[in-house]
Amino acid sequence: MPLEELIILVPCHSLEDFPTELGDEPAAGLLNAFAVVFHPELIAAAESFPRYRRADEAGEAKPGQLYILPTACNDWVPHGWAEDARRAGSHVVSGLTQRDDLLNAALQAIPPEQRHDCDPEIVRDFLALGTIYLQTELLTRHMRNYSHLEEDQMLRELLAGARVAFAGDADAARAHLRRCFEMLLSCRERFYPVECSLIDLCLVIPRLANDDFGKLLESDTPVNFLAQARDWEEILAAHPEWQEAIQVAWANDRIELVGGDWTDRPAPLMSLDSQIAELQRGQTWYQQTFGRTPIVWGKRRFGVGPHLPQLLHRLGYTGALHFVMDDGVYPDEEQANMRWQGSDGSPIEAYSRIPLAGDSASSWLRFPVRMSESMDYDHVVGVVFARWPEMRTPWMEDFHRAQRYAPVLGKFTTWHEFFSATDTHGAINEFAAGRYLTPFLVQSVARREADPVSRYVRYWETQRRFLRVDWARRLSELLSQANYALATDTAFEDALWAADPEADADTHQALASAMDSAEAAAHANVARLLTGSEAGSGDGVLVVNPHSFARHVLVDWPAGTAPSTKSELKHIQVTEDSAAAIVDLPGCGFHWLPAVPRGGVSNSSVGKLPMAEDLVLRTDLFEVELSNMTGGIAQIRTYRRSPNRLSQQIALRYPHERTAKVLEGDE
């Protein structure tokens, strides 16, 4: 019997409570069901507009009906309903979720002699119309509106488009499809007449830069590629022909490269100099390779922080992605366009809404919710889809095909175009540093790495040592007539840059060797420049303060020697094994302190109060009293008449409530 009705059973009472939180398999079956029923052969055979019906009231099946029963409805339909419907002469498609499987099963309802040949591209456009129809209807409900779609008129366009498609007239079929998409656009513009933006954010790594990536470079739909400069270098080394393709597509605004860093490092736990060097090295590579640099910053790993707007603003960026596709904690104020203000007041436009996974059916089921949230709260509406170059699901392609006819749910755009869409900037947001928490320690522990904590201790010790050595090298070049070519000799800096916290042991060993050589040479040069004739008058210690402020420092003397009592020292301590002194250093100054045999030097006089007695520790400025009960800090007091500054109470927490006894034996 010929088809008369196309019916989709849905696991809800109406589109108002259409499910948005399903697993990938049930969500895929539900989304694909609405796409499949818009196949031109099914529309032409039934000559009726597809309908949806609540699954718990599927009703009595009749001959000539095609039912698509998504797996999400299995618990909704009465027991045995599908078998009864088949016995009644209906064609029921159940237990399938993939689009091709659903389509093949649904087309079995059409007798072979009534089948037609049709251009596969036109067929995919019809299926895309089904996807956009469902998303538009759901968005209408989430925006608290009623559907104004004239289904009879759309059915006439669908039937006319199917007939000319069967006749091989692709242009005429596209003309009818365009009118269908424009009808859906009119429905959306009734409740939101402003242009919406869709942003295709493609994550690129060398391992996945395959033929699918090459096709994206030729696509007429704007795509934004997020990768680090080092990854691009590796990709172009394997595919040099893509360099020109990227340049041309970027110049024509068909693609945009997002990023700027050279590599993906744990930047928030590294020094600011390291982060600036990462960005500058990345920008230099982009400029040399493509003739331009990214102006929108983004990163796959956790990389956001309160200092970032200042760095990006000074380096010429105009936009940033204030979200992470990694673990970690960061301010979750979701806005499509906000003014992210840095620690120094420098602002930069940023997008902070969490992207939808472009390859996940569950994400596409949540799209109307995310779009309605942006429409309600954002001045510039935008939804981001994050995905890899290869897509295993069809819904991104459905949206791309829909844009060729009409921007029903939005227009795909680049980040630069999105941030330039309005002259009115979003709200200003300045986030405190305490709202950011990096995930690197947790991830290192989860991977059972050997040094999750000590790697960062080693990194910062190396950074401080480098600053001392570099200061000495540059001071030597400044004060002497010798030219050490520090501006062009970057081998030392390159070794430091390579030794990030996640570098291997060989890299750190190479840096340690380079640091030892540079430190010995720098110290010798500084000593020769600053001591002059005093250098030959005997043993001694040259203490240099590279900072601009005065300091009190503890200095250890060489073995067998001690500081001379004639020197201007604050305190001297001499034991059988060692000798040390506290030296007052002027800002950016130095002291040459002669050394004498240790036997003739005694300790300097001490004050009336010892620095340590019983449970009290003292410094020049305050004293700390420890608790004799817990071992924690009982009080911190200054020597003025001031109250207690800090106390520490140590508590032991049990996982469950229990009774404990104190020392006296009372409960």
N, C-alpha and C positions, 0 to 999 in steps of 0.2 A: 504494500500500500504506500502511496506517495507521502512524503513528509508534509505535515501541516503546521506543526509547532516546534519551536526550539526553546527548551526550558532548562534553566540552570537551578539546581537546588542549593540553597545557601544556609549556613549554620547560624542563622539569626532570625529575628522576627521581621526586621526591615533593614534598609541600608543605614538607619540611624544607629543601630547597634551591631553593624558589620564588624566582625572580629579583626583586630589589628595586631594581636599578639599570638601568632601561631609559629610553630616550627617551620623549618625550610620546606620540608616535603608537603605538609598540608597546605602551606601558603602557596607553594608552586602549583598544586592542583587547583586551588581556588582561582588564582590569577589566570592560569592557562585556560580554564573553562570559559571565561568571558572572552578570551581572544579567539578560541576555536569556533565558537558559534557565529562569528562574523566572517567565516570562510565564504567566499563568493558562491561556491557550489551549494552550501547549506542554505544560504540566504535565497538563492534562486530556486532551489527545490521546495522550500517551505513557503516562500513568498509571504513571510511574516517576520515581524521584528522580534529579536530574541527577548525572552522574558526570564525573570528570576522568581523563584517561589521558595518560601521557607520550608526547610526540609522536614520539620516535624508535622507539617500539614501538606504533604506532597499531593494528597488527593488521589482520586481514582484515575489510574492510567487508561489511556484510550489508544486505539490504533492510529498511526501517523504521527505520534509524538516522539521527539528525541529528547531524552533526559540525560543530562550530564550530572553525575553524582560524585562530587569531589570527596576525597578521603576525609576531609574535615567534617563531613556530614554523616559519617558512619554511625556515630552515636546519636544522631538526631532522627534519622528515618525509622519508622516502625520496623520491627523485625520481619524479615521476609518480604519487604515491600518490593525490592528490586526484582526478585523472581516472579512475584505476582504481576508486576508491570510488564515483564517480558512475555509472560503467558497471555497477557491481554493484548499483545500486538505492538507494544511500545518498544522503542530501541533505547536501551539503558547502557550508558558508558560509566563504569565504576572501577575503583581500584587502581586507577592510573593517575599519575601526576605530571609526567613530562609532556611537553607540547606535542611533539611528533607522535607519541603513542596515543594521546587523546585524539589528535586529528585523524589518524588512521582508523581508529575505532569509530569515530563519529561519521566518517565518510562511508562506512559500511552500511549506513542507513539508506544510502542512495543506490538504486539498482545500477548495475554496470552500464546498461544501455542509456542511462540518463546522465552519465558523467561527461564532463567537458575538459578539454585541455585549456590551461590558463598559464600565463607568464608567472613563474615563481616569484618574481619581484612584486608583481601586482598582488599576488596572494599574500605576501608578507605585509604589504601595506594595509590590506583588509584586516589582517590579524592585529596589526598595530592599532587600527581604529578601535577594535574591541577592547584592547588594553586601556587606551585613552578614554574611551566611553566610561569604563568602570571607575577609573581614577577621578574623572570629572564629576561623576555622580556622587562619589564618596566625599570629594572635596566640598561639593555643594552642601551636603549635610553637615560636615564639620564646620562650615561657615554659617550654619544656622539659617539655611535657605532651602527653598523648594526647587525641584528640577523644572526648568522651562523648556525642555527639549521637545520639539515637535517630531514625535516618533514616526508619524505617518509620512511626513515630508522626507525624513531621513531614509525611511524604507524605500520610497520611490527613487531616491538617489542611489541607494545601494543596489536595487534591482537593475536600474539602468546601467550602473557601473559594472555589475556582474555580466550583463548581456554583452556589452561592448568588449569586455575583457575576454569573454569566450570567443568573440569574433576576431580577436587579435589586435584591436585598436587600443593600444596602451595609453596613448595621449588622452583619448576620450574617457577612458576609465579613471585616469588620474584627475581629470577635470571634475568628474562626479565625486570622487573621494575628497577632493579639495573642498567641495561644498559641504560635505559631511563634517569634515574637521572644522570648517568655519562655523557651522551650527554649534558645535561643542564650544568653540571659542566664544560665541555670543552668549552661551549659557554661563560661562565663567565670568565674562565681563559684566554680567548683571549684578554680581555681588563684589567683584574686584576688577575694576576697569583699568588698573595700572599694569604696566608690563612687569612680568616676573622673570627672574633669572634662574637658570639651571647651570650648574658648574660641574663639568666632568673632570675630576681630578684623578689622573692616571699615575700610579706609583710605578717607578721604573727602577729595576736593578739589572745588572749585566746578565744574570742567568735567565731572565724572562724577556730580554730584548730580542724577540724572534720575529717571524713574519707578521704576526698580529700587530706588533709595534710598527712595522713598516707600513702596514695598511692605514694605521691611524695618522701617519704623516701625510697621507694622500687624501684623507677624509675632508669633506666640505663642512663638517660640524666641528666647531671649536673644541679643542682638547687642551687641558693644562697638564703638563708633565712635571712631576715632583721627583727629583733625584739630586744627588750631590755631584759636585764637579768631578770628583775622582771616578764615580760610576760612569759619567758621560765619557770621560777619557778612555775608560776600558771598553765601553760600547763602541765608540768610534774607531778604536784600534782594531776591533773585530769586523766592523762594517763601515769603512771609510766613506762609502757612497752616501751614507745618511747625513754627513755633515752639511753638504749643500742643500739637501732636502729640508733639514731642520732650519737652516738659514732662510730659505725661501718661504717656508710655511710660517716662521716666526715673523718675518717682515710683512707678510700678508695677513697677519692676525688670525691665522687658522689654528695656530698653537701658541702656547706660552710656556716658557720654562720657569718653574718656580723653585726657589731655594736660595743658593748663594754660598753655603758652606762648602769647604773642600771635601770633608769627610763627615761621617756620622760618628761623632765622639760624645762622651758624657760631658758636654760643654758646661752645664750649670755648676759642676763641681770642679771646673778648671779655672785658671786665672783669667782675668779680663783680657790681658795681653794675648793669651792663647786664643780666646774667642775672636778677638779682632784680627789676629793673624789668620785664623781659619776663614773668616769672611773675606779678607783682602786677598788671600791666595786664590780663593774661589772666584772672586770677581776678576782677578787678573787672567785666570784661565779662560773664563767666559769671553772676555774682551778679545783675547788673542785668537780664540777658536771661532767665535760667531760674530765678532764685531760689535757686540752689545752685551749688557749684563742684566740679570734678572732685577726687577724692581719690586717684586712681591716675594717676601721671605716665607719659607715653610720648611718643615723637617718631619721625617718619619719618627725618629726617636724623640724622647722627651728633651726639649730644648728651650722652653719658655721660662722667663723670669722677669722680675721687675726692672732689671737693667737693660733689657733687650731693646725697648723703643729708642733709648738714647743712642745705642750703637747703630741701629738700623737707620735712624734719622740722619745721623752724621755721615753714613756711608751711601746715602742717596736713595734708599728704599722709600717707596710710597705706600706700601701695604704689607700686612703680615697676617699669618694664619695663627690665631691664638687658640689652637686646640692641638691635642696630641693623639697620635694613633698608636700609642704605647701605653704602658702602665704609668702610674704616678698620680699625684694630686695637684690640681691647679684650679683657679677660680672658675666656676662653672656658670657664670652669667652669660647665657646664650643670646647673642645678638648678631644680626647679619652684617651690620656696619657700625662699629663703635670707634671712638677715639681712645686708643690705648696710650696712656701717659706714663712715661718712664720716671725714674728716680729724680732726674734733673728737670722735669717738666716738659721734656720733648715729647710731642704727640705723634702718633702714626695711626693711620686707619687700619682696622683689623676686623677679621671675621672670626667669630667665636662659637658658632653653632656646630654641634658634633655632626660629622658627615654620616650619610647613610652608606652602607656597604653595597656597592653597585652589583655585586654578584650574589646577593642574598635575597631570596624570595621574601623572607620576613621583613627586610628593609623596605622593599617595594610595597608591601602591604601597609607599612607605616607611613608611606610617603604623604598621603592626604593629611594625616595628623601633623607631620612636620611642616608641610606647606601652610596649613591653616595657622599654626603657631607663628610662623614668620609673617603671614598676612596680618595677624592681630597685633603683633608687637614691634615689627620692624618697619622703619621708614623705607628701606630698600629691601624688597623681598628676594630671598635667594636660598636655594637648597643645594647642598654639595653631595655628589656621589663619588666615593673613593673606591677605586678598583685597580686591578692589574691589567696589563695590555690584553691578555686573553680572557674573553668572557665566555662562561659556560652556561649562562642563562640569557633569555631573549629580550628581557624587558628594557634594558638600556638601548638596544637596537630599535625597539618599538618607539621609544621617545625620540631617538634620532630621526626615524622615518616620519614621525608626526611633525617635527619641526619643518620639514621640507614642504608641508602643506599649510600649516598654521601653528603659531605658538600658543597652543591651547593651554597648556599647563606651565608654560614658560619658554624662554629662549635660551639656548645654550650659548655661553659667553666665556670670555677669558677673564682672569682675575683683574687685569688692568682695566678692561671695559667695565667690569662690575663696580670697581671702586670709583670709576670716573662717571658713573651714571647719574650722580647727583652732586650739586654744589653744597647741599646741606649735610653737614657731618653728624654722626651719631653722638650719643651721650659720651661724656668724658669719664673714663674709668682708670683709676690708679690703684693697682693691687699691691698690697703689702707683701714683703718677702716671705712672711710666715705662712702665706696661703699656697705656696709652692713646695712640693715635696717630691724629690726625684725618686725613681724606682730602681736605681742602679744597684744599691746594696742588696735589696730583696732579690733582684734578678741574679746577681752573682752567687748569693747563697743558694738559690733554687738550682742553679747550674752546678753546684758543688765545686766552685772554683777555690783555689788554695788560699788566695789573699784578698778576700772581698773588702777588708778594711785597710790593711797595710799598704795596698797599692796607692791609695790616695794620700796616706802619710808620706810614702816615698816620693810621690809626685810633688807635694808641696815643699818637702825638704829640698828636693832638686831645684824647684823654682827659686827658693830663697838663696840657695847657693849660687845659682846662675846670676841673680841680681847683684850679688856681691862681686862675683868675678867680672861681670860685664862692666860694673861701675869702675873697678880697678883698671880694666883694659882701656876704657874710654878716658879715664883720668890720665893715664900714662900717655896716650896719644895727644891729649890736650896740652899737657904741660911740657912735653918734650918736642924736639924738632923731628923726631922719627915719624914716619908715616906707616902705621900698621894696617892701613887699607881696611878698616873695620866696616866701612860703608858698603864695600863690595865683597868682602870675605864673609860669607854667610854660613860656612860649614859648621861653625859652632852652634849658631842659632838653628840650623836645619836639624842637627842632632838632637837638640832640646825639643824642637817641635815634633819630631818623630816619636819621642819617648812620652806618649800620653799614658794615663793610668792603665789602659788596656793593652799596651804594647808588650811584646814578648821579652823574655829575659835577655836575649842577644842584643836587642835594641837598647835596653837599659845599661847593659855592660859597655856597649859602644859609647853611650853618653858619659858614663862614669870615667872611661879612659880619656875622652876628649876634655871632660871637666877637670881632671887631675892635671893634664898638661897645661891647659889654659890658666888654671889657678896658680900653678907654680911660676909660670912666666909672668903673669900679671902681678903677683906679690913681689917678685924680684924687681920688676920695673918700678913699682910704686915705692918700694923701700929705697932704691937708688935715687929716685927723684926727690923724696921728702927728707931723707936724713942728711944728705950731702956729706960734709966732712965728718960728721958724727958717726957715720957708718963704720969708720975704721978705728974708732976709739975703744972698742970692746964689745962684749956681748950685750944684748938688750932686746927689748920687745917694742916693735912699732905697732901702735894701736890706732886704727883709722876709723872714723865715724862717717859712713857714706850718707847718713840721713841729714836733713836740714835742721834738726832740733838737737838740743843737748841731751846726753844720756849718761846713766850710770851703768857700767858693764863690769861683769866678773871676768877676769883674765887669768888663765893658768900659765905659770912660768915654766920654761924648759927644765928638764930633769937636772938636778944638782945645783940649781940656781934659785935665787929669790929676788924680789924687787928691792931696790935700794931704798933705805929709809929716808934718803934725801929727796926722793921723788915726791911729787904732789899726789899722794894717794889717799883715798878716803879710809880704807881699811886694809890691813895686811894679815894674812893667816898663813903660818908656816908649820908644817908637820914633818915627820921623818920621811914621808913618801912624796909629798907634794908641797907646792907653794902657790898661793893665789892672792889676788888683790882686786879691790873695787876701784875702778878708775872713773874720774869725771871727764867726760869728753865733750868738747864744744861742738856745736852744729857744723857739719861739713868740715870738721877739723881732725887733728891727730895729736898723739903724744908719743915721744921717744922716751922709753923708760929703761935706764941701764939695769943690767943684771949683775948681781954679786954672788959670791959663794953662799950657800944656804946656811952654813953653820953660824954665821955672824949676824943673822937677822932674827928678831923676835916679833911676836905678834903685836899688833897695835892695841892700844888700850881700848877696853870695852866700856859701855855705859854702866849705869847703876843696875839696870835690869838685864838679865840674860836673855838671849834671843829665844831660848827654849827651856822650859822647866815644867815638870809634871805634865799637865795636859794643856799647856798654853804655848803657842807659837807667836813670835813677835817679828814685825818689820819696822821700818822707820815710820810708817804711816798708821798702822793698825795692829791689833792683836786678835788671835783666834783661839777660842777656848773649846776644847773637845768634850763631849759627854762621856762620863765614866760608865754610863749604862749601855749606850748604844754604839759608841765609837763615832757617832756623827758630830756635826758642828753644833755646839750648844749656843755660842754667841760669837758675833763679830763686832768689835768695838774699836772706835778711833780713840786717840789719846785726849781728845777734847771731851767736854761734858756732852755726850751724845747718847741717845738710846741705842739699844741693840739693833744692828743693821740686818741681821739674818740669823735664823735658826733652822736646823734640819731635824725633822722627825722621821725616823726610819720605821716603816711598817711592813709586816709580813702578811701577805694575803693568801688565804687558802681557797682552793677552787670550790669548796663546799663549806657550809656553816659547821663549826665544831667548837667544842669547849676547850679552853686553854687555861693553864694554871700559871700564876705569877710566882715570883721567887718565894714569897711568904707562904705559899700553899693555898691561898684563897682562890676560889673560883671566880 
